[in-house]
């Protein structure tokens, strides 16, 4: 941490003194709860939910981020690794289907330390839920600790990635990260009740004006891992917010034509997974950052 190299940006910040590009110094979370807003194989349908820890900070600068208070504005509470261990076990005790680590990248060192300590006590899967912009070397620290990888794959065009998320090399980095995730977990496996046991589930949010880039994202994924061995989740929930409201391409909602064209292309490539209804648009699934469970 004296020279932070936890994400592909390798900003080199001494996070004992100052925040890195991610905007945080030490381990910081905004909420730990039983979350019902994930895919059915993660949150379940019985009301138990996913034992979700929302970490503060993010190395991406997505202009359409719906979690801006924790990703950019610093909302959260600093905790110790020991407290994180306690939180993970508390979520299990509350009946969570899994442990779901959201936006974990800035804290991968502390997270791996916590998982090494509590993994023998966990009898539910651990989900690493990230933005896809991951260092392969950092991911190797999670080998045997993370059971399910739930990355975004946001863009196929590096120019679009730079414009919308402030990242130069997103596509190649995300492709390498997905390959490493698949290497670790292998083909997706499910419990008898349909809950995911292990494997890779890739999310992609279809953006207005960018359906062709979405199709290229699917091409990249299909070229990287066997489509039958993973699951995808095509998100329809895009809601204009932040700086995106001032961008003529992103200031509107996604059309049914745009979304269905991407879904149909995914089916053509042989993907299996999840889609969203039109009603998913909005902020209803965005949690309140009230430090619950911290």
N, C-alpha and C positions, 0 to 999 in steps of 0.2 A: 504493500500500500504506500510505501515511501515514494514509489514511482509507478503510478497506476497503469497497468496494461491489461485490465480485465475485459475490455471490449476491443473490437477491431480498430477503433480510433487511436488507441494507445496514447492518450493525451499526456501521460507522464506526470500528472499532478501528484503532489504529496498530499494525500487526502487526510493525513493527520493534522494538516495545517489549513488546507483550502479545498473547496469543492472541485471536482473534475468537470469535464464537459457535461457529465450527467446531472450536475447541479447539486450533488450531495457529497458529504464527507463520510461519516460513519454510517453504520447500519440504521436504517430509518424506515418505518412502516406507518401506514395511515389507517389500516383497518385489518382485522382478522375475524372472519365470520363464516357462516354456512351460506354459501352463495348459490342461488338458483338460476343464474343467468347464463350458464355455459351450455354447451351441446348436451343432448340427452345422455350420452355415454359418459359424460363427466359430472354433470349436476344430478343426473337421475331424474326420475319422474315420481318418486315416492315422498318428496318433501324434505328428505334428509339434507340434500345439497352437497356442494363441494367445499371442503375445508380450505378456504381461500385466504391467503395473506397478500395484501396489496402493498408492494414496496414503493417507496418514494424515489423519484429521480428517473431520468431516461436519457440515453445518449442520442436518441433521435429527436428531431425537431419538426414533427409532423404538423403542418399548419391546420389540419382538421382534427386534431386530437380531442377526444371527448373527456379525457382524464387530466386536463391541463393543470388543475390544482395540485395534483401529486406528481405529475411528470415534469412540470416546469416551474411551478410556483412555490415549491418547497414545503407543501403541507405534509405533515407527518411527525412522528415522535421517534427520537433516537432511542434505541434499545441495545442491550448486550446480546451476544451470541447465546449466552445461557438463557436469557428471556425468550429468544426465538425458539430454542429447544422446548421450553415449557409451552409456548403457544402451539407448536405443532402437535404435541401430545394432548393438549387441551382440546384441540379441534377433533382429534381422533376420538377422545372420550365423549364428545358431544354427538358422535354418530356420523361423522363426515364419511362420504364415499371414498375420498382421497384427500391428499394434501396438495393444494393448488397454489403454486408460487408465481404471482403475477408481476411482470416487469422486474425480474430478478437480476438482470444482467449487471447493473452497477455493484451488486452485492454478492457476486458469485463466490468469492473467497469465503465470506462469512457463512453463506448458505451451505457450501460444501462442508465446512467445519461443523455446522449444526447437524447436517444430515449424517455425517460420519458418527456423531455422538448418539443420535436417536434412531437411526435406521433399524437397529436390532429390536427396538421397541415398537416399531410401526408395523401393523398388519394390513395396511391399506396402501395403494400405490401413491407415488410422488409424481406430480405433474409439474413440468418446467414450462411455464406459459410466457412466451417472450415475443419480441418484435421481429425475430428472424435475423437481426444483425448481430451475429455472435462470432466470437473467436473460436476456431476449432481447438486450439490449445487449451482455452478455458473450459470448453465443453468436455474435454477429456477428464477434467477433474470430477465431473459428475458421472462418469462411467460406473455403473453399478449402484449409483445413488438415486438417479432419476429413472423412473419406470416408463413414464409417458412424456413425450415431447409435444408441445402444443405451440409451434411457432407460427407467426405470420409469414407470408411471402407476399410482400407489398407491391413490388414493381419488377418489370422485366427490362425497362429502359433506364439506364443510369442517369440520363439527363432529367427524366421525370423524378427519379429518386432525389436528385440534388435539389430540384425546384421545390418539391413538396415536403421533403424530410431532412434536407441539409446534409445528405450523405453522398459521397462521390462514387463509391464502389459497392452499392447495395446488392445488385443482382448476383454478382460473382460470389460475394461474401455469404449471402443467404443460401446460395446453391451449395457451397462447401459445407455450411453449417447443417443443412438438411441431410446431406450425405453422411456426415458424422453422426447425427442423431439416429439415422437408420442403421448405421453400422453398429451402434450400441444396442439398440432395442430389437432389431429384426422386424419381422412381419407383425402387424397389429394382432393382438389377442384380446379376447373378451371373456368376461365371466358369464355364467349361465343366465344371469339376469340382464345381460346386454351392456353392463358397465365395462368400460375399457380397463384392461389389466395391464397392458404394455403396448408400446409401439409409437408411431408418429401420426399425429392428426394436424394437418396444415390448414391454417385459416387464410383466406384471401377476401378482403373487402373490395367489392366492385365499386369503383368510383364513377360518378357522372363524367362523361366525356372521355373516359379511358377504357372502354370495353375491349378495344383491340389490344391494349397493353395487358389486360386481364387474361386474354386468350394466350398471349405469349408467355405469361407467367405459368399457365397450365402446361404449355409446351416444355418449359424449362424443368418443371417438376417431373413430368413424364420422362424426360431425358435423364433425370438424376436418380430416381428410385423407381422400383416396379410399382405401377399404379395399383395393382391388386393387393399389395402389401401394406398400403397406407390408407388413410381416410382424409378427405378434404372437407372443409366447411366454407361454403361461399356465402359471405355476409352481405346482407341487403340493408343493413341498419344505418348506412351513411346519413348523417344529419349535418347540414352546414353549421359550422361554429367557428369561433376564433377568426384568424386571418382568412380562412377559406370563404367566409361570407363576402369578402371583397374580391374574390377571384372569379371571373366570369365563367370559368369552366366548372367550378366547384360550388358556386353560390346557389345551386338548385339541388333538388333531390334526384335520386336515380330513377330513370324511367323503367317501366315494366319490360319494354323491348330490350333495353341495355342489359338488364339483369338476366332475362330469359335467354338471350343470345349467348351469354357466358355459361349459364347452366347447361344449355344444349351442347355447347362445345366440350364441356367437361364430360358429359355423357358419351359423346362421340369418341373421346380418348379412353374411355373405360373406367373413369374414376367412380368410386363409391363414396358416399358421405352424407352431408347435410346441406340443406338450403334453408332460407328464412322467408317468412311471410312478409308481405308489404307492411303489416302492422308493427313490425320490429323497429321501424323508423322512430326516432325520438330519444329521449334521455331517461326513459322509465327504468332501464336496466343499469343505469349508472349509479353506483352506490353513493351514499352520503359519507363524507370523509369525517366521521365523528370519533375516530380512534377506538371504536368498538373492539374489544378483545385484545387491545394492546397492553 
